[in-house]
Amino acid sequence: MKTLVVEDDFTSRLLLQKILGVYGECDAAVDGMDAVATFLAAQRTKEPYQLICLDIMMPEVNGKDTLRAIRDLENASGRLPEARAKIVMTTSLADPRTVESCFHDLCDGYLVKPIERAELLACLRQLKLI
């Protein structure tokens, strides 16, 4: 499984990379602009990401805008919904309005920080990634 962790907090980024690294290549981006550029580079090399863990509260471009940008790029490239990256929002925002908004923007999962290993792996099993 090829994964992109998008997280501006070093500790959270390192934790996710450590957990997910045992399942395959795990790259990191520190903000939304970096995430979109990294996503595009993977698309160009025909090695797309199967999983993107995406924080919401980041500088420059926030996670919700990044989510929309990635989904727009997938649509523009003609990628079928079943072939899209699974995007799991990883955030400290747990209010129902934010959660609903992210699913409306086509995320596949939503985990509230602090991320527990068991909870993350359960989400990945539900998404049939592991």
N, C-alpha and C positions, 0 to 999 in steps of 0.2 A: 504494500500500500504506500503510495507516495502522498505525503502530507505537507501542508503549509500551515505553520502556526503564525498567526498575525496578532501580535501582542506588544504593547509599548513597555510594559513592566518586565524588567529583566528576570526577576524571580519566577513570575508566572510563565514566562516564555520558556525558561530553562526546565521547569517542572513538566510542562506539556511535551517538550522535546524529549525529555528523558523517558516519559511514559510511552510516547508514540514511536520513538526511535527503534524499539524492538520489533515493530511491525513493518519496518521498511524505511526508505529515505524520508527524512524529515527536515524541511527547510524552514527558515524563519524570516519574517518581515516585521519591521518595527512600527509601521503605520500603514494607513490605507493606500497612500500613493505607492509605497514600496510593494505592498501586496498586489496591486493591480499590475505593476511592472513585472513582478516575479511570475504572476499568473500568466501574463502574455508571453513571457519568455518560454515558459513550459509548454504553452500551446504551440508556439512556433517550432519547437524541437520535437513536436509530436509525443511529448511525455507529460500529459496533463496530470493534474492533481486529482486524486480520488477523494481526499478529505481536506477541508480547510477549517481550522479552528480560528474563529474571528472574534476578537474583543470588540465591544461597542464603543467604549469611551477611549478615543485615541486622538492625538494632535493631528493637525492638518486635515485629513479626511477621516471621518468617524466610521465605525463598523457598519452602520446601516447603509451609508452611502457607498461603501466598498462592496457590500453585499449586492446592492442594485447594479453597480458597475460590472461586477463579475457575471451576474445573471444576464445582463444586456450583452456582454461580450460572447457568452455562450450561445445566446439566441442568434446573434449576428453571424456566428460561425456555422449556424445550422445544426448545432449539437442537440440531439434529441433529449427530452427530459430525463430518460432513464440513464443516459450517458453523462449527465452533468456531475460536477463535483458535489459531494455531500458537504454542506456547510453547517457547522455547529457554532452557534454564538456562545462565547464564553465571557461572562460579564458579572459584575456585581449588581446590575440592575435587575430586580426581580418583580417589579410592579407589572400587573396584568396587561396594562396598556402597551408597555414596551415589548413584552413577550408576544402579544397579538400582532403588533406592528411588524416584528421581525418575521413571523410566520407568513404574514401577508406579503412580505417582500421575498418570500420563497426560501427561507432557511429550512434546514432539515432537522435541526435539533437546537436545544437551548439549555445550557448548563450555567448555574449560578456559582460564582466564586465564594469561598475557596473551592477549587475543583478537587473532588475526591477521585482517586484512581478507579475505584470500583464503579462509581457513577459514570465516569467517562467510558470505561470499557462496556458497561451495560448499554450506553447510548450507541456505541459502535456496533455492538451485536444487534441491536434493534435496527440499525441501518444496514445490516448485513455486510459490514466492512471487515469484521473479524469473526 
